Amino acid sequence: MTPCARIAVIGVGNDFRRDDGVGWAVLAELRERAGERPLPPGTVLATCDGDPARLIGLWEGTDLAVVVDAAHAHPGTPGRVHRLELDAGHLAQPPRPSSHGLGLGEAVELARALGVLPGRLVVYAVEGADTALGTGLSPAVAAAVEPLVHSVELEVARHREPATRGRA
């Protein structure tokens, strides 16, 4: 029997900077639903403040890493979600600037240099409206959480499908 592929779902952000907490909100919802709709064995749910070394540590050795983070776009549309995928070591499109000092792009470049990129990296970047100090998401970003949770669940399920088809 082959071991289960390791999957990491990582919510990046800061729960005390309003919309920057969207990644954490998605992870909280995934954890809450785990009793009714568990993710496949080998799936790790984690939150991270965006530090590149911590991100790399969470996704190192994974077959799939799904990252949910807030993004800034000017002009922006709060709540709009961008899906980016690492393909052959390059992001499909340039990552949006992060709300953190060092962002996801730096983590990807460092991981590439160290040879520890995940097998596949999918990023969901959510355009935010408010990153002021405080808790709670703006209405537009809060409305994006449930569809994002569903998208992450589908991403993980699609990744697992080829492995389960081969065992039938």
C-alpha positions as CSV (number, residue, x, y, z in Angstrom):
1,M,0.0,0.0,0.0
2,T,1.4,3.4,-0.9
3,P,1.3,6.2,1.7
4,C,-1.2,9.0,1.3
5,A,0.0,12.0,-0.6
6,R,0.6,14.9,1.7
7,I,-1.6,17.9,1.1
8,A,-1.2,21.3,2.9
9,V,-3.9,23.9,3.0
10,I,-2.4,27.1,4.4
11,G,-4.3,30.2,5.4
12,V,-1.9,33.2,5.4
13,G,-2.6,36.5,7.1
14,N,-3.2,38.3,10.3
15,D,-6.5,37.9,12.1
16,F,-6.1,41.4,13.7
17,R,-5.8,43.3,10.4
18,R,-9.4,43.0,9.1
19,D,-9.4,41.6,5.5
20,D,-5.8,40.3,5.9
21,G,-7.5,37.6,8.0
22,V,-9.4,36.0,5.1
23,G,-6.9,33.1,4.8
24,W,-7.5,32.3,8.5
25,A,-11.2,32.6,8.1
26,V,-11.2,30.0,5.3
27,L,-9.1,27.6,7.4
28,A,-11.5,28.1,10.4
29,E,-14.4,27.2,8.2
30,L,-12.6,24.1,6.8
31,R,-11.8,23.0,10.3
32,E,-15.4,23.5,11.4
33,R,-16.7,21.4,8.4
34,A,-14.2,18.6,8.9
35,G,-16.5,16.6,11.1
36,E,-19.2,16.4,8.4
37,R,-17.0,16.7,5.3
38,P,-13.5,15.5,6.2
39,L,-10.7,16.2,3.8
40,P,-8.6,13.2,2.6
41,P,-6.1,11.5,4.9
42,G,-2.7,13.3,4.8
43,T,-4.3,16.8,4.5
44,V,-2.8,19.3,6.9
45,L,-4.7,22.6,7.7
46,A,-2.4,25.3,8.9
47,T,-2.3,29.1,9.4
48,C,0.7,31.2,8.8
49,D,1.7,34.9,9.2
50,G,3.3,34.9,5.8
51,D,6.9,34.5,6.9
52,P,8.6,32.8,3.9
53,A,10.5,30.3,6.1
54,R,7.3,29.2,7.9
55,L,5.5,28.9,4.5
56,I,8.3,26.7,3.1
57,G,8.3,24.6,6.2
58,L,4.5,24.0,5.9
59,W,4.6,23.1,2.2
60,E,7.9,21.2,2.0
61,G,7.4,17.6,0.9
62,T,3.8,18.1,-0.1
63,D,2.3,16.9,-3.3
64,L,-0.2,19.8,-3.2
65,A,-0.1,23.0,-1.3
66,V,-3.1,25.3,-1.5
67,V,-2.5,28.8,-0.1
68,V,-5.2,31.3,0.7
69,D,-4.1,34.9,1.2
70,A,-5.3,38.5,1.0
71,A,-4.0,40.6,-1.9
72,H,-3.9,44.3,-2.7
73,A,-4.8,45.5,-6.2
74,H,-5.1,49.1,-7.4
75,P,-7.7,49.6,-8.4
76,G,-9.2,46.7,-6.6
77,T,-12.5,44.9,-6.3
78,P,-12.9,43.7,-2.7
79,G,-13.8,40.1,-2.5
80,R,-12.6,39.2,-6.0
81,V,-10.6,36.0,-6.0
82,H,-7.6,35.2,-8.2
83,R,-6.4,31.6,-8.7
84,L,-2.7,31.2,-9.5
85,E,-1.0,27.9,-10.1
86,L,2.7,27.0,-10.0
87,D,3.5,25.1,-13.2
88,A,6.9,23.8,-13.8
89,G,8.4,26.1,-11.1
90,H,6.7,29.3,-12.4
91,L,3.6,31.0,-11.2
92,A,1.0,31.2,-14.0
93,Q,0.9,34.9,-13.6
94,P,2.7,37.3,-11.3
95,P,1.5,37.1,-7.7
96,R,-0.3,40.2,-6.4
97,P,1.5,42.2,-3.8
98,S,1.0,40.7,-0.4
99,S,-0.2,42.6,2.7
100,H,2.9,41.2,4.5
101,G,6.4,42.6,4.5
102,L,7.8,39.7,2.5
103,G,5.2,37.9,0.5
104,L,4.4,34.7,-1.2
105,G,6.5,35.5,-4.2
106,E,9.6,35.7,-2.0
107,A,8.7,32.3,-0.4
108,V,8.3,30.7,-3.9
109,E,11.7,32.1,-5.0
110,L,13.4,31.0,-1.9
111,A,11.8,27.5,-2.1
112,R,12.8,27.2,-5.7
113,A,16.5,28.1,-4.8
114,L,16.4,25.5,-2.0
115,G,14.7,22.9,-4.2
116,V,11.8,22.5,-1.8
117,L,8.8,23.7,-3.8
118,P,5.6,21.6,-3.4
119,G,4.7,19.2,-6.2
120,R,1.9,21.6,-7.1
121,L,1.1,25.0,-5.6
122,V,-2.3,26.7,-6.0
123,V,-2.8,30.2,-4.6
124,Y,-6.1,31.8,-4.0
125,A,-5.5,35.6,-3.6
126,V,-8.5,37.6,-2.3
127,E,-8.6,41.3,-3.0
128,G,-9.2,43.1,0.3
129,A,-10.9,46.4,1.2
130,D,-9.6,47.1,4.7
131,T,-6.3,46.1,6.4
132,A,-6.6,48.5,9.3
133,L,-6.1,47.2,12.8
134,G,-9.2,45.4,14.0
135,T,-11.0,42.1,13.7
136,G,-13.7,41.0,11.3
137,L,-13.7,40.9,7.5
138,S,-15.3,43.6,5.3
139,P,-18.7,42.5,3.9
140,A,-17.3,41.8,0.3
141,V,-14.4,39.7,1.6
142,A,-16.6,37.9,4.1
143,A,-18.9,37.0,1.2
144,A,-16.0,35.3,-0.6
145,V,-15.2,32.9,2.3
146,E,-17.8,30.3,1.6
147,P,-17.1,30.0,-2.1
148,L,-13.4,29.9,-1.3
149,V,-13.9,27.0,1.1
150,H,-15.8,25.2,-1.6
151,S,-13.0,25.9,-4.2
152,V,-10.4,24.6,-1.8
153,E,-12.4,21.4,-1.1
154,L,-12.7,20.9,-4.9
155,E,-9.0,21.6,-5.4
156,V,-8.1,18.9,-2.9
157,A,-10.7,16.4,-4.3
158,R,-9.4,16.9,-7.9
159,H,-5.9,16.3,-6.7
160,R,-6.9,13.0,-5.1
161,E,-9.0,11.7,-8.0
162,P,-6.2,10.3,-10.1
163,A,-4.8,8.4,-7.2
164,T,-8.2,6.9,-6.2
165,R,-9.0,6.0,-9.9
166,G,-5.9,3.9,-10.1
167,R,-6.9,1.7,-7.1
168,A,-10.3,0.7,-8.4
